[in-house]
Amino acid sequence: MAKISAQQVKELRDKTGVGMMDAKKALVAVDGDMDKAIDFLREKGIAKAAKKSDRVAAEGLASVVVKGNTAAIVEVNAETDFVAQNDKFQALVKHTGEVIADAKPANVEAALEIKTEKGTLNDEFIEATQVIGEKITLRRFEVIEKSDNDNFGSYLHDGGRIAVLAVLEGADEATAKDVAMHVAAINPKYVNRDQVPADEVAHEKEVLTEEAKNEGKPEKIIEKMVEGRLNKFFSEISLDDQPFVKDGDQTVAKYVASKGGKVKAFYRYEVGEGIEKQENNFVDEVMSQIK
């Protein structure tokens, strides 16, 4: 078997746009012949899929898979929201969550190398890209472990546009699901006020103090005003401090406590958040094809 150098791998990647592992596999399969390696990738459909690599994939689905004391929350992206209705794509998202929950990889790169019946998870993404005709990528995931005393609660909104996993100490699965639904709707940043960074709290307190001073309030009541407004600030970003969506007369923390538990953590994925979506001008697109 010919020895494959890093330079050969780089050259093949530059010519085809495929990933490092795919380039190396192709070169190994053809004993280092560059032209044959390109043909090999084309025959496998990998090079064709790579041509889609510069497209923006900001749509797709998120999902949660729970297996005993392990859960995985994943986001798989595609180029258009139509793909979310595709049965093959939906099956891929669910399957991805299952294999990640089982294998518990360290990162996306490791996840794509997970062995499956079709080779690797990456091979399955390549196949899906070919069949569906859009760039499909595994964007992110989290693997969460719990103790026997804890409860997972998951919730998918709009079929998976938003996916949430809540972890409660004590209580039960139904309560955990209620919390997950709340997180999907309200989108808190932290579990409780203790998790809010001290500098963020200090900054908010400074702003609120100046605000009260500018309102001409007496010094003796400014402190109490600031304290009250800080509580409102916490209720906006801290899950425990938020009025529970199903019963606004009690906070989430009090609701969970009434069920014998407390919130330990939550994970919320909203598809495409943080991705700069490509805006196409339809008129320009049509005119460019007429010319």
Buried (B, 14 or more C-beta within 10 A) or exposed (E): EEEBEEEBBEBBBEBBBBBEBBBBBBBBBBEBBBEBBBBBBEEBBBBBBBEBEEEBBBBBBBBBBBEEEBBBBBBBBBBBBEBBEBEEBBEBBBBBBBBBBBBEBEEBEEBBEBEBEEEBBBBBBBBBBBBBBBBBBBBBBBBBEBEEEBBBBBBBBEEBBBBBBBBBBBBBBEBBBBBBBBBBEBBBEBBBBEEBEEEEBEEBBEEBBEBBEEEEBEEEEBEEBBEEBBEEBBBEBBBBBBBBBEEEEBBBBEBBBEBEBBBBBBBBBBBBEEEEEEEEEEEEEEEEEEE
